[in-house]
């Protein structure tokens, strides 16, 4: 049973018309993109800039993974588009003076909030930094957005909010009141706070539940990157279970398309699943990486992890209907693109200390069980 007033789709007003009946917002925008130095943020910023938008980028450039990867992303965007179209501010969103000055200087009317502390296991070790970086930061941005006349506030939620659900197909109408990690709890909290700002101030808010995003420039701690890394280098991987499990992996270009489509269509308060909708079996995953790298994987079989589910998949019907979202990159093609980037760019960058330092070889491990929703590849 739902709690009274909970921001579940069933308790909200009737759904807006389908995408065919919508008129997108004006195409030229000044967009604040938080987390713009990171994996998804840098790709989103690039697409916005390509179409002519002005991007105000904010990132604290923390050391969750090698900061030189992030700084390389910012340098590339600055060089490609120039300071007039791309403006970068480095700092903590929770620093009230800092982020208030960004809004005062730039007056963004559109927000894509992607900055967050990610990872399930690290959140268990240090939950307080997740409350700070995820919940406090999102609340501060929402407050500034409503004070400065925000047109639409889009933020990254996570498929982790589905917790230990036994459902094989996850829908936005599912009850998600039982998070199983502090990380997931912070993402659920952000969804609740977003609804509150919509209810109190009429803010257009969209929360995007991402399903395991992968691709070039991806986070080194995520499973697809780490699996490719270890197979290329001939290092043993760990397989949990008999290989029959399957997961929903989403290529970065498809995720970015969903983010931008959401930004362009303010529809009150909405939650969207952004996934591929076509789960990939573990045995197929291994075979595809082997074929893409031209190398045989060395696999250590381990027992199933407690609490793991045999299959996860995003129901993306709502995003299809309201946003026109349609994933286009098959998993095999996405892995081939990832391998191409890894072998032609990442390994080359790793030889240049001024660009990045490769992750320590001894600590690079992969879990393909990945808890419930593949939010982190390190166990």
C-alpha positions, 0 to 999 in steps of 0.5 A, spaced: 500 500 500 502 506 498 503 512 503 498 518 502 502 523 498 507 519 496 510 521 489 508 514 485 505 515 478 499 512 481 497 518 486 499 523 481 494 527 476 493 523 469 499 523 464 500 528 459 499 526 452 504 522 448 510 525 445 507 526 438 502 531 441 507 535 445 511 541 442 518 541 445 521 547 449 525 552 445 531 549 442 536 554 444 537 554 452 542 556 457 543 550 461 546 548 468 550 541 467 552 539 474 557 533 474 559 535 467 566 533 468 564 526 469 562 520 464 555 522 463 555 529 464 561 530 459 557 527 454 550 530 455 554 537 455 557 535 448 550 534 445 547 540 448 553 544 445 553 541 439 546 543 438 547 550 440 545 551 447 550 555 452 552 550 457 554 552 464 558 546 467 559 545 475 563 539 478 567 539 484 572 534 480 572 529 486 577 523 487 572 518 486 576 516 480 582 519 477 581 526 476 585 527 470 580 523 466 575 528 468 580 534 467 581 531 460 573 532 459 573 539 461 579 541 457 576 537 450 569 541 451 573 548 452 577 547 446 572 545 442 567 550 444 570 556 447 569 560 453 563 564 451 559 557 449 562 553 455 563 556 462 566 551 467 566 552 475 569 548 479 566 547 486 562 544 491 554 545 490 553 544 497 557 551 498 552 556 498 556 562 496 559 558 491 553 555 487 549 562 489 554 566 485 554 561 479 546 562 478 547 570 479 552 570 474 549 565 469 542 565 470 541 558 467 533 557 466 534 549 465 538 544 470 541 537 468 543 535 475 548 529 474 553 530 480 553 525 485 556 520 489 555 514 486 557 506 488 553 502 492 559 499 496 562 505 498 556 508 500 555 503 506 562 505 508 561 512 508 554 514 508 555 521 510 558 523 504 552 521 500 547 525 504 552 531 503 553 530 495 546 527 493 541 529 498 543 536 500 546 538 493 540 536 490 536 540 495 540 546 494 539 546 487 532 545 487 531 552 492 536 556 487 532 553 481 525 555 483 528 562 486 531 564 479 525 562 475 527 555 473 524 552 466 525 544 468 529 541 473 532 534 470 536 530 475 539 523 475 536 518 479 538 510 479 535 503 478 538 502 485 532 505 488 528 498 486 532 495 491 531 488 492 525 487 488 523 480 485 520 483 479 524 481 472 521 488 469 522 494 473 516 500 472 516 507 474 509 504 478 513 499 482 513 501 490 520 503 491 520 504 499 525 499 501 532 501 498 538 496 500 544 501 500 545 508 503 546 510 495 539 508 493 536 511 499 539 518 497 537 517 490 530 515 493 530 521 497 532 526 491 525 523 488 521 525 494 524 532 495 523 533 487 516 532 488 515 536 494 518 542 490 513 541 484 508 540 489 509 547 493 512 551 487 509 548 481 517 546 478 517 542 472 522 536 475 524 529 472 528 524 475 531 519 471 533 512 473 539 510 469 540 502 468 547 501 468 550 506 463 557 504 459 561 506 453 567 510 451 570 515 457 566 510 462 567 510 469 573 505 471 569 502 477 563 500 472 563 492 470 563 493 462 569 497 463 572 493 468 571 487 464 573 489 458 580 492 461 581 485 464 580 481 458 584 485 454 590 485 459 589 477 460 587 478 467 582 473 471 575 475 472 570 473 477 564 470 475 558 469 480 553 464 479 552 459 473 552 465 467 545 464 467 543 471 470 542 477 465 542 485 466 540 491 462 546 495 460 545 502 456 549 505 451 551 512 453 549 515 447 542 512 448 542 515 455 544 522 453 538 522 448 533 520 453 536 526 458 536 531 452 529 529 450 527 529 458 530 536 458 526 539 452 519 536 455 517 539 461 511 535 464 510 537 471 513 531 475 515 525 472 520 519 473 523 515 467 526 509 466 532 510 462 535 503 460 535 499 454 530 494 455 533 488 452 537 484 458 544 481 456 545 474 459 552 473 462 554 468 458 553 472 452 556 478 455 562 474 456 562 471 449 561 478 446 567 481 450 571 475 447 569 476 440 570 484 440 577 484 444 579 477 440 582 474 447 579 469 451 577 470 458 580 467 464 574 466 468 574 464 476 567 461 478 564 463 484 557 462 488 551 466 487 552 472 491 546 473 497 540 477 495 542 477 487 536 477 482 537 473 476 534 478 471 533 486 471 530 490 466 527 497 465 520 497 462 521 503 458 514 504 455 513 511 459 519 514 456 517 511 449 510 514 450 512 521 453 519 522 450 520 518 444 525 515 447 528 509 443 535 506 445 538 504 438 545 501 440 545 494 441 549 491 446 554 488 441 555 494 438 556 498 444 561 493 447 565 494 440 565 501 441 568 501 448 573 496 446 575 501 440 576 507 445 579 502 450 585 500 445 586 506 441 585 512 446 585 509 453 591 505 453 594 511 449 592 516 455 595 511 460 602 512 458 601 520 458 602 522 466 599 529 465 593 526 462 591 520 467 594 515 471 591 508 470 588 504 475 592 500 479 592 493 476 592 489 482 585 492 485 582 491 478 576 486 479 570 485 476 563 482 479 558 480 474 553 479 479 553 486 481 548 486 487 541 488 484 542 493 479 549 494 477 551 500 480 558 498 481 563 493 478 568 493 484 567 488 490 
